[in-house]
């Protein structure tokens, strides 16, 4: 597994990562979330052995990244922020170079290159200099080098940055397929990516770990968890009647789109209650939806300064 214990990185008086501790087991995909400058990339660089921590430890598959750096790096596939490479090389030259550095023999290297090129659909650009490729293709070349040696651990910093929606779908499918027998850590600012591929999410801000939970557990912290929303004509007419229903805490109407949301009291299940009310009132509506919770709202709650102070006190 990956295990960090009180991992810190300081630059003079500035603390970029502040005593972060967590574990990731095989089969888990951990989403590393946080605002810009939160310490996500710095943490991943320390776990990957590319940046020495000021204090604390990081172990990958039992290897301490400081005391056993070569052993740790052999089991890691790492996609750094920005997917750096050698721009004058073509993708196939770059992948051969990476295979040589990784110690793959010629036959295995050819086989692995064929595999990753097919998985990431790089056939059309194999002979172009990397500098001439689009941002999306550069990102896919970076991901190809990370998985070339079929590592036990993948550390991916913004793996879908620059990809179009179809490419994002394909890469997320690839990550899900690899997750069955690997440990994967993904840094992302795209909250939909957490739903798409992550089994757990760690949220950090100002270098501190503020939350560690499954996406569903985080959504359950949203005020929208269990709420019922609908779109209809004249929502204001329904507001008073809905407010009187048992289990209803509040009814709000979005000023922009007129969408009406019914919020539950703790433990109340409102979907059937609201739908029965609408039928009884013979209300025409175009959409009726039960809300799981909104991850973006929870993210804002956790990463704002007041929330951070509360987390620090806890």
LINZINOR-V856692 format. One record per pair of residues at least 6 apart in sequence whose C-alpha atoms are under 6 Angstrom apart, sorted by the first residue. I is the first residue (numbers start at 1). J is the second residue. Records with the same first field share a line. If there is no record, write none. Layout:
BEGIN
I->J  J
END
This chain:
BEGIN
1->24  25  60  61
2->23  24  59  60
3->22  23  58  59
4->21  22  57  58
5->21  56  57
6->19  20  21  56
7->19  20  56  57
8->17  18  19  53  54  55
9->16  17  53  54
10->16
16->39  207
17->39  207
18->207  208
20->209
26->182  183
27->179  180  181  182  183
28->183  199
29->184  185  198  199
30->185  198  200  201
31->186  187  198  201
32->186  187  202
33->188  202  203
34->203  204  205
38->205  206  207
39->207
45->51
46->52
47->58
49->65
58->64  65
59->65
60->72
63->72
65->72
75->151  152  153
76->151  153  154
77->146  147  151  154
78->146  154  155  156
79->146  156  157
80->157
81->157
83->139  142
87->130  131
88->129
89->129  130
90->127  128  129  130
91->126
92->126
99->109
112->148
116->144
135->162
136->162  163
152->182
153->182  183  184
154->184
155->184  185
156->186
157->186  187
158->187  188
160->168
176->197
199->214
200->213  214
201->212  213  214
202->211  212
203->210  211
204->210
205->303
219->293  294  295
222->293  294  298
224->293
225->291  292  293
226->291  292
227->262  263  264  291
228->261  262  289  290  291
229->260  261  288  289
230->259  260  287  288
231->259  285  286  287
232->285
247->264  265  268
248->263  264  265
249->263  264  265
250->263
251->261  262
252->260  261
253->259  260
END
